[in-house]
Amino acid sequence: MKKIISLALAIFLIGTTALWAEDSQDETVYDQAIGIFVLGNVSATDPNVCGIQYQQWFDKIGFQTEGFVYYNDKNFSQVSTYNFSLSGELLLKLYETPKFKRTYSTLYAWFMAGYHGYNKANYVDSKGTYGEAGYVEGYYTDSGFMGDAMLGIGFGFDIVVFDHISIPFQFGFEGEFPNTVTAGFCIGSGIRYRF
């Protein structure tokens, strides 16, 4: 909990430095960004909105998309597992601070939709008593392909320093269904390069 509070305080302090900095004469706007991002639902075990992210702003409206692919060839469970996700977010700029000394921040609302595909290694319990006739040791089976839709809504705060380094901070509600039903509060962050 102390780490979350410390991170939130650091982000707040970086974002508010624009309030007392001197005005910049450079009006160049960098409306595209690429970077890495993770948005995790606190009620789920793994984040499924994460990976490489691209963002584009068109004045007050923007979009961003992120995705990842993961494959593990027969780990301890002797089952090859895979996991992939692709999601997109519509962004609506609510407020942007004036640009001061190459630093500014943006408050925005986001609406997310995506797809999460995966398989699981399911454990089958052992049967019988160890050392006796008829004992069957526990083993893993492949769940087969499963796919879920993802939906989310929330707010984000983007801090830009040195004109190009963007640190997003998003929170809201995110859910996944129908195979792995999760819904709850989500929080995320990352780092991007604006160009």
N, C-alpha and C positions, 0 to 999 in steps of 0.2 A: 504494500500500500504506500509506503514511503517513497518508493521509486516512481509510482504513478503520480503522486503529488509533486515530486521534484521535477518530473518531466513536464507536467502541466505548467508549473511555475516558470520553468526555463522558456517554454514556448510563449507564455504570456509576456515575459520580460523582453524577449526578442521582438515580438510583435508590437509592443508599446514604445519601443525606441523611436519609432517614426513620429511620435507625438511631440518630442522636443528636439528633433534634428532639424537642420536648416534645409530650406527648399532647394531642390535640385533643378538645374536648367535643362537636363537631359530628359526629353519627353518620349524617348523610344519605348515602345510597348512590345514586349516579348510574349506573344499570345499562344505559343506552343510549348509543350514540355514533354520530356521523356524521363522515366526513372523507375524506381521500384516502390511498391506499395503493399501494405497488408491491412486488411479490414477483418477483424475477428468477432464472431458472435460469442458473447461470454457464456452462453449456455451450450456451446458446441466444443468438442475436444480439439478440432483443428480449424484453422482459418481456411475458408475456401474462396474468398475474394482476395487474391494476392497475385504477385508476380510482376512482370514488366508492365509499365503503364504508359499510355500516351494520352495527352490532354491538349485540347484546342479550344480557345475562346473566340467567340464572335460577338464582341461588345458585351452585352449583358447575359447572353446565353452561351453555354459551352457544352462540351461532352468530354468524357474520358472513357477509356477502355483498358482493361487489364486482363492478363491471362497467364497461366502457368501449365506445365506438363511435368509429371513426375512418374517414373517407372522404377520398380525395384525387382530385379530378377531373382526370384526364389530366395528370400531372406530366411530367417530362422524357422519360419512356418512352412517352408518348402512350397509356397504358393507365390507366384509372381503377382505383384500388386501394381496397379496404376491409378493415377489420379490426375484429372485435368479440369480446368475451369476457364471460362471465358465470360466476361461480364462487361456491360456498358452502363454508363451513368449520364443522365441529362443533368446539367448544372444550371442554376439560375442565380446570377450575381445579385446579392442583396445590398452590399455596401463595400466600398473600397476606399481605403485611406488615401490621401494625396501622397504622391511619390516624394520622399525626402531622402537625400543622400543615398540613392540607389536602394532604398528600403521602402516597402509598402506591404499592406496586408489586405486580404479580401475575405469577406464573409459570404457564404453561398449556401443554397439549399441543393440537395441532390436526391435523385430518384434513380434507383438501380434495378436492372433486370439482368439475369444471366443464366448460365447452364453449368452444372457440375456433374461430370461423369467419373465413375470410379468402380472398383471392385474391392471386396474385403476378404481377408483370410479369417474364416469362422472356425473356432475351436470346437471340436466334438469331444465331450468328456469321455474318460476311460470307463470301461465297463468291467465289473467284477473286482476282485481283490488281487492286488499285486502278488505274484508268486504262486497263485492257485491256477488250476486248469480253467480254461475258458476266459482268462483275463485278456482284455483288448485294450491296448495302450491308446491314450487320447491322440488325436491327430487334427490337422487343419484341412478344411475344404475351401474351395474357391466359391464365392457367392455368385459369380457371374457378373456381367455388366449391369450397373445400375446408374440411372440418371435422374437428376433432380433439377427443378426450376428454382431459381433464387430471386427474391424480391427484397428491396430495401428502400428506406426513406430516411432522411436526416439532414443535418447541417454540417458544414465544413468551414474551417478557418485556414487560410493559406498565407504563410509568411514568406515573403521574398526578400532575400538579402543579396547584396552585391549584384543587383539586376538579374541574376541568372539562377541563383540557388533557391529552390522552392521547398518549403517544409509544410506539407499538408497535415491537417489534424481533423479527422472526421468522426462523428458520432451519430447515432440514430438507432433504428430498429431494422433488423435483417432476419429473413426466414428462408428456409429451404424445405421443399416437399416434392414428391409424395413418399419416396423410399426412406429417407432419413429426415423425419419431421423435426425441425428445430426452429425456434423463433425467439427473439429476445433482443436485448440491448447489444449494440455493437460499437466498437471503437477501433480506430485505425490511424496509421501514420505512415510516412515514407520520406523519400527525398527525391527531388526531380531537378533536372537541368532545363531552364527556360531558354528558348531561342526564338 
